[in-house]
């Protein structure tokens, strides 16, 4: 057996032993063990799951907080700095409307 296989075997044995102990503790009142074994068998995994969810959500928040925003894909167009007056905007809109009409012959 290689070194990796022996580590895998040890991990497998430990997981089987922990599973058996957990099942005995979970069904403690049925087996004749004290009730607090069952309470701990339910409480510890719930606590670990809640902590895991909180750590993952905190990690996501920290990553979003510390990651700089992405660079824009294309540069923003430069806008004119001269303000338009009402007359200029009205003449521009009239020009656009007349040029879009079709002239028909009678």
Phi and psi in degrees as GROMACS dihedral restraints (atoms count N, CA, C in turn):
[ dihedral_restraints ]
;  ai    aj    ak    al  type     phi  dphi    fc
    3     4     5     6     1   -80.1    20    10
    4     5     6     7     1   172.4    20    10
    6     7     8     9     1   -63.1    20    10
    7     8     9    10     1   -41.6    20    10
    9    10    11    12     1   -64.5    20    10
   10    11    12    13     1   -38.7    20    10
   12    13    14    15     1   -67.3    20    10
   13    14    15    16     1   -37.4    20    10
   15    16    17    18     1   -68.2    20    10
   16    17    18    19     1   -37.8    20    10
   18    19    20    21     1   -63.6    20    10
   19    20    21    22     1   -42.5    20    10
   21    22    23    24     1   -60.9    20    10
   22    23    24    25     1   -40.0    20    10
   24    25    26    27     1   -65.0    20    10
   25    26    27    28     1   -41.6    20    10
   27    28    29    30     1   -64.3    20    10
   28    29    30    31     1   -43.7    20    10
   30    31    32    33     1   -62.5    20    10
   31    32    33    34     1   -41.5    20    10
   33    34    35    36     1   -61.5    20    10
   34    35    36    37     1   -46.5    20    10
   36    37    38    39     1   -62.6    20    10
   37    38    39    40     1   -43.5    20    10
   39    40    41    42     1   -62.8    20    10
   40    41    42    43     1   -41.8    20    10
   42    43    44    45     1   -66.1    20    10
   43    44    45    46     1   -36.8    20    10
   45    46    47    48     1   -66.2    20    10
   46    47    48    49     1   -43.1    20    10
   48    49    50    51     1   -64.3    20    10
   49    50    51    52     1   -44.5    20    10
   51    52    53    54     1   -64.4    20    10
   52    53    54    55     1   -38.3    20    10
   54    55    56    57     1   -63.5    20    10
   55    56    57    58     1   -41.8    20    10
   57    58    59    60     1   -65.4    20    10
   58    59    60    61     1   -44.9    20    10
   60    61    62    63     1   -62.9    20    10
   61    62    63    64     1   -40.1    20    10
   63    64    65    66     1   -64.3    20    10
   64    65    66    67     1   -44.6    20    10
   66    67    68    69     1   -62.8    20    10
   67    68    69    70     1   -40.6    20    10
   69    70    71    72     1   -64.2    20    10
   70    71    72    73     1   -42.4    20    10
   72    73    74    75     1   -68.3    20    10
   73    74    75    76     1   -36.3    20    10
   75    76    77    78     1   -65.4    20    10
   76    77    78    79     1   -39.8    20    10
   78    79    80    81     1   -99.1    20    10
   79    80    81    82     1    30.9    20    10
   81    82    83    84     1   -55.7    20    10
   82    83    84    85     1   -45.9    20    10
   84    85    86    87     1   -63.6    20    10
   85    86    87    88     1   -31.4    20    10
   87    88    89    90     1   -72.5    20    10
   88    89    90    91     1   -38.0    20    10
   90    91    92    93     1   -79.0    20    10
   91    92    93    94     1   -17.8    20    10
   93    94    95    96     1   104.5    20    10
   94    95    96    97     1    12.3    20    10
   96    97    98    99     1   -91.3    20    10
   97    98    99   100     1   165.9    20    10
   99   100   101   102     1   -61.5    20    10
  100   101   102   103     1   152.1    20    10
  102   103   104   105     1   -63.1    20    10
  103   104   105   106     1   -32.7    20    10
  105   106   107   108     1   -64.7    20    10
  106   107   108   109     1   -20.6    20    10
  108   109   110   111     1   -64.1    20    10
  109   110   111   112     1   -43.8    20    10
  111   112   113   114     1   -64.4    20    10
  112   113   114   115     1   -42.1    20    10
  114   115   116   117     1   -60.3    20    10
  115   116   117   118     1   -43.8    20    10
  117   118   119   120     1   -68.7    20    10
  118   119   120   121     1   -36.6    20    10
  120   121   122   123     1   -65.9    20    10
  121   122   123   124     1   -28.2    20    10
  123   124   125   126     1   -89.6    20    10
  124   125   126   127     1   -41.6    20    10
  126   127   128   129     1   -68.6    20    10
  127   128   129   130     1   -41.5    20    10
  129   130   131   132     1   -65.0    20    10
  130   131   132   133     1   -48.3    20    10
  132   133   134   135     1   -63.5    20    10
  133   134   135   136     1   -35.3    20    10
  135   136   137   138     1   -65.2    20    10
  136   137   138   139     1   -44.8    20    10
  138   139   140   141     1   -59.6    20    10
  139   140   141   142     1   -46.1    20    10
  141   142   143   144     1   -64.0    20    10
  142   143   144   145     1   -38.9    20    10
  144   145   146   147     1   -65.8    20    10
  145   146   147   148     1   -44.2    20    10
  147   148   149   150     1   -62.5    20    10
  148   149   150   151     1   -44.3    20    10
  150   151   152   153     1   -62.7    20    10
  151   152   153   154     1   -38.8    20    10
  153   154   155   156     1   -62.6    20    10
  154   155   156   157     1   -45.1    20    10
  156   157   158   159     1   -62.8    20    10
  157   158   159   160     1   -41.8    20    10
  159   160   161   162     1   -67.2    20    10
  160   161   162   163     1   -39.4    20    10
  162   163   164   165     1   -66.2    20    10
  163   164   165   166     1   -42.8    20    10
  165   166   167   168     1   -65.2    20    10
  166   167   168   169     1   -43.4    20    10
  168   169   170   171     1   -67.1    20    10
  169   170   171   172     1   -36.6    20    10
  171   172   173   174     1   -64.8    20    10
  172   173   174   175     1   -39.4    20    10
  174   175   176   177     1   -65.1    20    10
  175   176   177   178     1   -40.7    20    10
  177   178   179   180     1   -63.2    20    10
  178   179   180   181     1   -45.0    20    10
  180   181   182   183     1   -62.1    20    10
  181   182   183   184     1   -43.3    20    10
  183   184   185   186     1   -63.3    20    10
  184   185   186   187     1   -40.7    20    10
  186   187   188   189     1   -65.3    20    10
  187   188   189   190     1   -42.3    20    10
  189   190   191   192     1   -66.0    20    10
  190   191   192   193     1   -35.0    20    10
  192   193   194   195     1   -69.5    20    10
  193   194   195   196     1   -40.6    20    10
  195   196   197   198     1   -95.3    20    10
  196   197   198   199     1    -6.7    20    10
  198   199   200   201     1   -85.8    20    10
  199   200   201   202     1   127.7    20    10
  201   202   203   204     1   -70.2    20    10
  202   203   204   205     1   153.2    20    10
  204   205   206   207     1   -66.5    20    10
  205   206   207   208     1   150.8    20    10
  207   208   209   210     1   -70.6    20    10
  208   209   210   211     1   153.4    20    10
  210   211   212   213     1   -71.3    20    10
  211   212   213   214     1   145.7    20    10
  213   214   215   216     1   -64.9    20    10
  214   215   216   217     1   150.5    20    10
  216   217   218   219     1   -72.8    20    10
  217   218   219   220     1   -36.3    20    10
  219   220   221   222     1  -135.3    20    10
  220   221   222   223     1   149.7    20    10
  222   223   224   225     1   -67.6    20    10
  223   224   225   226     1   150.0    20    10
  225   226   227   228     1   -73.6    20    10
  226   227   228   229     1   141.7    20    10
  228   229   230   231     1   -69.7    20    10
  229   230   231   232     1   145.3    20    10
  231   232   233   234     1   -81.9    20    10
  232   233   234   235     1   129.3    20    10
  234   235   236   237     1   -96.7    20    10
  235   236   237   238     1   152.2    20    10
  237   238   239   240     1   -64.4    20    10
  238   239   240   241     1   144.0    20    10
  240   241   242   243     1   -94.1    20    10
  241   242   243   244     1    -6.8    20    10
  243   244   245   246     1   -86.8    20    10
  244   245   246   247     1   129.1    20    10
  246   247   248   249     1   -74.8    20    10
  247   248   249   250     1   144.8    20    10
  249   250   251   252     1   -85.0    20    10
  250   251   252   253     1   144.0    20    10
  252   253   254   255     1   -95.5    20    10
  253   254   255   256     1   172.3    20    10
  255   256   257   258     1   -66.5    20    10
  256   257   258   259     1   -36.2    20    10
  258   259   260   261     1   -66.7    20    10
  259   260   261   262     1   -40.9    20    10
  261   262   263   264     1   -64.1    20    10
  262   263   264   265     1   -43.4    20    10
  264   265   266   267     1   -69.6    20    10
  265   266   267   268     1   -33.7    20    10
  267   268   269   270     1   -69.1    20    10
  268   269   270   271     1   -41.9    20    10
  270   271   272   273     1   -68.4    20    10
  271   272   273   274     1   -34.4    20    10
  273   274   275   276     1   -66.0    20    10
  274   275   276   277     1   -40.8    20    10
  276   277   278   279     1   -70.5    20    10
  277   278   279   280     1   -33.5    20    10
  279   280   281   282     1   -68.8    20    10
  280   281   282   283     1   -40.0    20    10
  282   283   284   285     1   -62.2    20    10
  283   284   285   286     1   -42.9    20    10
  285   286   287   288     1   -65.5    20    10
  286   287   288   289     1   -36.0    20    10
  288   289   290   291     1   -75.6    20    10
  289   290   291   292     1   -34.1    20    10
  291   292   293   294     1   -74.0    20    10
  292   293   294   295     1   -34.0    20    10
  294   295   296   297     1   -74.6    20    10
  295   296   297   298     1   -21.2    20    10
  297   298   299   300     1   -87.2    20    10
  298   299   300   301     1   -10.6    20    10
  300   301   302   303     1   -79.1    20    10
  301   302   303   304     1   147.7    20    10
  303   304   305   306     1   -91.6    20    10
  304   305   306   307     1   138.1    20    10
  306   307   308   309     1   -97.6    20    10
  307   308   309   310     1   128.0    20    10
  309   310   311   312     1  -114.8    20    10
  310   311   312   313     1   147.1    20    10
  312   313   314   315     1   -88.1    20    10
  313   314   315   316     1   143.7    20    10
